[in-house]
Amino acid sequence: MKVLVTGGAGFLGSNLADRLLARGDEVVVIDNFETARRDNLSPHDRLTLIEGSIADTDLVGRSFDEHAPEVVVHAAASYKDPDNWYGDALTNVVGTVNVVRAAERHKVRRLIYFQTALGYGLRPLEQPITLSHPMQPGGSSYAISKTAAEEYIFLSNLDFISFRLANAYGPRNISGPLPTFFQRLTTGKPCFVMDTRRDFIYVSDLVDVVAAAVDGRGRRGPYHISSGRDFSIQELFDATVKALGIHLDHDVEVRPRNPDDVATILLDPSQTEDDFDWRVGTPLDVGVSATVDYYRTHGIDQTYTHLRSLGGKD
Ligand SMILES: NC(=O)c1ccc[n+]([C@@H]2O[C@H](COP(=O)([O-])OP(=O)(O)OC[C@H]3O[C@@H](n4cnc5c(N)ncnc54)[C@H](O)[C@@H]3O)[C@@H](O)[C@H]2O)c1
């Protein structure tokens, strides 16, 4: 199988690329390294890396012409500056349109997308959130542009799956609270946690579903990939402290959430569990421990967030 992975040098994309290469697939990555680490991808004779932006229509067209992918996994996204609406719109909307149109022209078997649970809005109407919950992405440039992109995918004539995700974590994850906790705890800086809850999913559990979707499992439309359990950020912090094997002599400070932050994100994974015959396999403390091992060996140069202010800044 030949699979084109946009954003394939990033956290999810590179973990998926590793899985596909390990099972014998050919992988073509397009990435501009905006939020990727160079060492996420190792050279491989079945891996082609195209360095450039999906917003470049010619580059996307040429990449499809040259490599004729059978399946496209569209993981590239812009989110690191909440005020860069232009950058978010360019990558997430125009970039997606480029990828979708090229995929249609080349009659790819399937396109797989990753939508953010923030598309359900800052005040979801139900918990757990079901797939029929309306999209209401206002309040975040990232969510607005990712939701517009998902709408273009719905509009296409492609066989697609849009995986809606809450919070994925694991080796190579450099956004969200876990890398920040690691950085601060290992440099003796004080920490605080936000008074929020999130549905954390370990990357290899997520890749299990995506790899099955690459093979044709699942039906056209949206799915959730989630643990179906919401953990408090404090639980994540405690798991990080445990994985580091340190002892803190005081409780971590708990702060009220920011206005652009959601109190709880809990996604209903039942459709995915049924259609993919899949269950989350990695307990939080096991996943956090593996992630901390990764940070220990690789270090963290930079963390990113789509939120206006991240718990963990000095
Ligand atoms: N990680 C999560 O918890 C989560 C949650 C919801 C949705 N998602 C979605 O999953 C996908 C993967 O996210 P991730 O967590 O791996 O983040 P990531 O930042 O590690 O990956 C995104 C990749 O896209 C690349 N990129 C950015 N702009 C580009 C452009 N114009 N052209 C080509 N490449 C570009 C980045 O360099 C990076 O490698 C994204 O679409 C994201 O919106 C992730």
The ligand as an SDF file (V2000), in Angstrom:
LIG
                    3D

 44 48  0  0  0  0  0  0  0  0999 V2000
   -2.7120   15.5750   19.0830 N   0  0  0  0  0  0  0  0  0  0  0  0
   -3.9840   15.7800   19.4020 C   0  0  0  0  0  0  0  0  0  0  0  0
   -4.3780   15.6060   20.5490 O   0  0  0  0  0  0  0  0  0  0  0  0
   -4.9630   16.2220   18.3470 C   0  0  0  0  0  0  0  0  0  0  0  0
   -6.2740   16.4930   18.7350 C   0  0  0  0  0  0  0  0  0  0  0  0
   -7.1860   16.8650   17.7500 C   0  0  0  0  0  0  0  0  0  0  0  0
   -6.8170   16.9500   16.4380 C   0  0  0  0  0  0  0  0  0  0  0  0
   -5.5220   16.7180   16.0880 N   0  0  0  0  0  0  0  0  0  0  0  0
   -5.1610   16.8250   14.6880 C   0  0  0  0  0  0  0  0  0  0  0  0
   -4.2970   15.7660   14.3620 O   0  0  0  0  0  0  0  0  0  0  0  0
   -3.3790   16.1690   13.3540 C   0  0  0  0  0  0  0  0  0  0  0  0
   -1.9650   15.8790   13.7890 C   0  0  0  0  0  0  0  0  0  0  0  0
   -1.6770   16.6640   14.9440 O   0  0  0  0  0  0  0  0  0  0  0  0
   -0.4120   16.4010   15.8580 P   0  0  0  0  0  0  0  0  0  0  0  0
   -0.8890   16.3300   17.2550 O   0  0  0  0  0  0  0  0  0  0  0  0
    0.3850   15.3020   15.3100 O   0  0  0  0  0  0  0  0  0  0  0  0
    0.3440   17.7930   15.7190 O   0  0  0  0  0  0  0  0  0  0  0  0
    1.7640   18.1010   15.0880 P   0  0  0  0  0  0  0  0  0  0  0  0
    1.9650   19.5730   15.2220 O   0  0  0  0  0  0  0  0  0  0  0  0
    2.7900   17.2270   15.6690 O   0  0  0  0  0  0  0  0  0  0  0  0
    1.5460   17.7010   13.5630 O   0  0  0  0  0  0  0  0  0  0  0  0
    1.1150   18.5990   12.5740 C   0  0  0  0  0  0  0  0  0  0  0  0
    2.1370   18.5270   11.4650 C   0  0  0  0  0  0  0  0  0  0  0  0
    1.7120   19.3520   10.3710 O   0  0  0  0  0  0  0  0  0  0  0  0
    2.8620   20.0200    9.8760 C   0  0  0  0  0  0  0  0  0  0  0  0
    2.4140   21.2050    9.1500 N   0  0  0  0  0  0  0  0  0  0  0  0
    1.9040   22.3640    9.6480 C   0  0  0  0  0  0  0  0  0  0  0  0
    1.5790   23.1890    8.6550 N   0  0  0  0  0  0  0  0  0  0  0  0
    1.8840   22.5460    7.4870 C   0  0  0  0  0  0  0  0  0  0  0  0
    1.7910   22.8840    6.1250 C   0  0  0  0  0  0  0  0  0  0  0  0
    1.3000   24.0810    5.7330 N   0  0  0  0  0  0  0  0  0  0  0  0
    2.2160   22.0010    5.2120 N   0  0  0  0  0  0  0  0  0  0  0  0
    2.7190   20.7840    5.5750 C   0  0  0  0  0  0  0  0  0  0  0  0
    2.8320   20.4130    6.8640 N   0  0  0  0  0  0  0  0  0  0  0  0
    2.4150   21.2780    7.8160 C   0  0  0  0  0  0  0  0  0  0  0  0
    3.6800   20.3280   11.1140 C   0  0  0  0  0  0  0  0  0  0  0  0
    5.0240   20.6280   10.8450 O   0  0  0  0  0  0  0  0  0  0  0  0
    3.5120   19.0280   11.8860 C   0  0  0  0  0  0  0  0  0  0  0  0
    4.4670   18.0750   11.5090 O   0  0  0  0  0  0  0  0  0  0  0  0
   -3.6670   17.6380   13.0990 C   0  0  0  0  0  0  0  0  0  0  0  0
   -4.5040   17.7260   11.9750 O   0  0  0  0  0  0  0  0  0  0  0  0
   -4.4060   18.0890   14.3270 C   0  0  0  0  0  0  0  0  0  0  0  0
   -5.2900   19.1610   14.0460 O   0  0  0  0  0  0  0  0  0  0  0  0
   -4.5830   16.3560   17.0170 C   0  0  0  0  0  0  0  0  0  0  0  0
  1  2  1  0
  2  3  2  0
  2  4  1  0
  4  5  1  0
  4 44  2  0
  5  6  2  0
  6  7  1  0
  7  8  2  0
  8  9  1  0
  8 44  1  0
  9 10  1  0
  9 42  1  0
 10 11  1  0
 11 12  1  0
 11 40  1  0
 12 13  1  0
 13 14  1  0
 14 15  2  0
 14 16  1  0
 14 17  1  0
 17 18  1  0
 18 19  2  0
 18 20  1  0
 18 21  1  0
 21 22  1  0
 22 23  1  0
 23 24  1  0
 23 38  1  0
 24 25  1  0
 25 26  1  0
 25 36  1  0
 26 27  1  0
 26 35  1  0
 27 28  2  0
 28 29  1  0
 29 30  1  0
 29 35  2  0
 30 31  1  0
 30 32  2  0
 32 33  1  0
 33 34  2  0
 34 35  1  0
 36 37  1  0
 36 38  1  0
 38 39  1  0
 40 41  1  0
 40 42  1  0
 42 43  1  0
M  CHG  2   8   1  16  -1
M  END
$$$$
